[in-house]
Amino acid sequence: MSATTVVRQPSAADAEALALIRAAFQHARGGNATELRNLLDAGAPANVCNESGDSLVMLASYHGHAEAVRLLLGRGADPEIRNARGQSPLAGVAFKGDVTIAGILIDGGAEVDGAGLDGKTALMFAAMFDRVEVVDLLLARGASRTRQDVAGVTALSLAQGMGAHRAAARLTVA
């Protein structure tokens, strides 16, 4: 007896759902909050992730689209969903230096001291890349200056190692 493989052709409904999700990613990345709202209303899930593990919130955040981020968070999107590399939306905007989006994410439930598998927090990314405004925001919102990544390195050590002098100065002020 031989095994047979059944190959199912995508239905029209499958194709329609895929098109809806692809459009949602496009609008999140491009910041088209009106169209994104329409797609969410049509059934696109707020927490859907692409093949890289990037959520709609990750893409809207990373590309600096405040209105889209607020919309997604308001529709129940989780600001703690990490991509395939373990990065959170807050860590991504800390790297980019976007203090506005960082504040929106924290207000929307992002953990100020949340860390990836490597133990790095948003404060560590902001410190490494001398994103002083984000460092100030994270500290004001309760980020730990003394938290260590899995290698035992702090935000201050990372800033110093990367030559991020302004961030290092902020992290040494008590």
C-alpha positions, 0 to 999 in steps of 0.5 A: 500500500502506498502513501498518497499526498493530498495537495489542497489548492487554496480556496478563494477565501484563503486567497482573500485572507492572505491578501488582507494580511499582506495589505495590513503589513503594507499599511503598518509599514507605510503608516496608513492608519486609515487603511489599517483601521479598515483592514482591522475592521474587516478581520485582520488580526492585530497580533498577526506576524510575518515570516520574520516574526515582525508584528504589525506593531513592530513594523509601524513602530520601527517605521515611526508611525505614531497614529498606526501604533496607537490604533494597533495598541487600541485594538489589542495589539501586544507591544511585547511580541518579539520577532524571530531575532528576539527583538521587541518593538520598544528595543527597535525604537530605542535603537532608532532613537524615536522617543515619541513611539517609545512613549506610546509603546510604554503607555500601551503596555510595553515593559520598560525593562523587557529583555530579549533572549540576550538579556538586552533591554531597550535602555541598553540599545538606546545607550549603545547608540547614544539615543539620549532622549530615549535614555532619558525617557526610559529612565524616567519611566523606571528602566534599571540602570544596573540591569545586566544582559546575559553576559553581565554587561550594563547599559553604561558599559555598553555605552562606554564600549560603543563610544556613546559619550552622551548616553554614558554621561546620563547613565552615570548621573544618579 
